[in-house]
Amino acid sequence: MEALLAKKIGMTQVFSETGDCIPVTIVQVERCVPILKKTIEKDGYQAVLTTYGVRKEKHTNKPLKGFYDKHKVEPGRLLTEFRDEEIDDDQLGKPLTVELFAAGDRVDVIGTSKGKGFAGVMKRFNFAGAPASRGSHEAFRGGGSIGMHTYPGRVWKGKKMPGHMGNKTVRVQNLKVFRVDVDKNVLFLNGAAPGPNGQIVKIIKSKKGGR
């Protein structure tokens, strides 16, 4: 298995051996435990079900507690699957660490981007806006006409319009692992990872040709 869950700590900068200033995102792996292996023969697809963090007993309902008890693992904060990953049976129930990766590896980071509330088309989709010369009247930041002819007689799904900005699943590909701190279970990733500080993100080793 070449994937794990981690918490985004924040961004900083470090200096390389050549003296270059490198922007890095620091992610820390806390309690990340694979608990169930899914196979094509039994489940129709291949995946590894992983739990992360610690869940208080008062926040664990009976069905969830029964699931964790069945697999002899303490309840975690969240459950998620890593598709197309393999793991040996003897590794199930054992915590994953940053030793899965080494400096120089390329990884994909998946997380939820920051929610930015309601936004207009200029901020949300980089529209140019209407000309602000003589004759313009209260339409400077509008998106323009969205009208249709008799056919199709409606607005196409996916039309770029004002709406909720951010708060979407984002995958940043091919970030370089700058440093691995085994003692503190921390990874230094060259570049920016999606989401606010404190968010749980997926870190998956990049495959050739992308995923």
C-alpha positions, 0 to 999 in steps of 0.5 A: 500500500502506497497511500495514507491519511494525514492532517495538514499542519500548514505551510512554511519555507525551508532551504535546500542544500543549494540555498534555494528557498522552497515553499513546503506544506507540512502534513502529519500522520497521526493514527492511520490504520488499514482495517479491511481489504476489498477484492475484485472476486468478493466485492467487485473492486479492489480497495483498502478501507482505512480509519484515521484519528480517534473517536470518543466512545460517546460519539460512536453509535452501536452499528459503528462500534459493532463494525470496529469490534468485528475487525478488532480496531479502536473506533476512528474519527473517519473511514475512507477507501483507497481504490486500487491499493493492495495490502498484505493481510498481516498489515491490517490493523497496524498503523501506517507511518510516513516511512511509506514514502521517501524524499524525492517521491511524487505524491498526489494530495486529495482534499476539500478546498476552502469554502468561500461562500457566494461569489459572482462570475468575475471572482468565481470564473474570472469573467472580464465584466462588461465595458465601463464606458459611457452608456453602461448602466449597473451591469459592470460585474454581470455575467451577461445574457443566459437566454436561449432560443426556442430550442433548447428553451432552457439553461444548459446544466453547468452554465457558469453563473454566480453561486457557491465558490470552493468547498469541492474535492481537489486533487493536486498531482505530482507534489514532490516529497521534500523531506520525511521526518520519521520521528515526528511522523511528518512529511514536507511536500514541495508546494501547496495542498488543498484545504485549510490547516487541520483538514484531513487529506489523502496522500497517494503515491503518484502513478506513471501517466497520472491517475 
